[in-house]
Amino acid sequence: MTERTITLAQRRTALLAHCAVQRAQLAQTVNQIEARLESVDRGINAVRRYAAQPLLVVGSIALLVVVGPKRLFQWASRGLVLFTTGRRVMRLLR
């Protein structure tokens, strides 16, 4: 082989190695982005699910008007605390 052919082969090998590193970095970046977008996807799915049930939306708005936002927020906070506590207890019991 000529010196030029050897140089080109070495260059090709270096480029292939560089491409492999770039692919690995890209895969890692894509995985990070996908992880961040999972919560966005869950939110969008929840909105779609609830928007498909207009009675639930109207009922929620009526509850907000009747009870008031402050009391509704207090109830939601207490419910969230009870829910998370219940999940932890269930995990401990398993």
N, C-alpha and C positions, 0 to 999 in steps of 0.2 A: 504494500500500500504506500501511496505517496504521503508526504508530510501534510499536504492539504486535506487528504481524506482522513488522516488520523485526527487532525485538528477539528474537522467537521464532526467526526464521530464523538469526540470529547465534548464538543459544544452541544451536540444533540443530547448526550447523556446528562449534561448539566441542566439543560433546558427541561428535560423530562423530570428530573429531580425537583426543579423549581416548580414545575406544574403540579407535582404531587403535593408539595408543601402548600401551594396556593389552594388546591382543592380541599385539603384538610382544614385550612383556615376558613374557607368559605362554608364548609359544612358546619363548623363550630358556630360561625356567625348566624347561619340560617337556623340552627337549633336554638340559639339564644332568642332570636326574633320570634320564632314559633312559640317559645315558652311565654314570652311577653304577650303575644296575641291570643293565647288560649283564654285569658280572662275576658278579652274583648269579644271573642267568639261566644263565650258563655253569656255575656251580657246581651249581645245581639239576639241569641237564641231565646233568652228569657223575654225580651221585648216582643219578639215574634210570637212566642207562645201566648203571652198575655194579651197582645193586640188581637189575636185570633178569637179571644173570648170577650166580646164587648160587654157582656153582663158583669163580668168580673171588674172591668175598668170602671163602669158606671157605679157599681157597688162600692168600689174603693173611693171614688170621688165623693159619693154620698156620705160615706163614713167619715171622710176627712172634713166635710162641711158640718156634719152633725156633731162630731166629737171635738173637733178643733185640732189644729196641727200640733199644738204643744202636748196635749194629752195623748194624741196618737203616737207622737215620737216617744213619749215615756213608755207607753205600752209596748212599742216595737223594741225599745231598749231592753225592757224586762224580758220580753219574749226571746230576744237574741241571747241574753245571759242564760236563761233557762235552757234554750236549745243547745248552746255550747257546753253547758254543764252536763246536760243529759248525754250528749255524745261522748264526753270524757268518761262519765260513769259507765256507759255501755262498753267502752273500750277496756276499761279496767276489769269489768266482769267477764270478759271473754277470755 
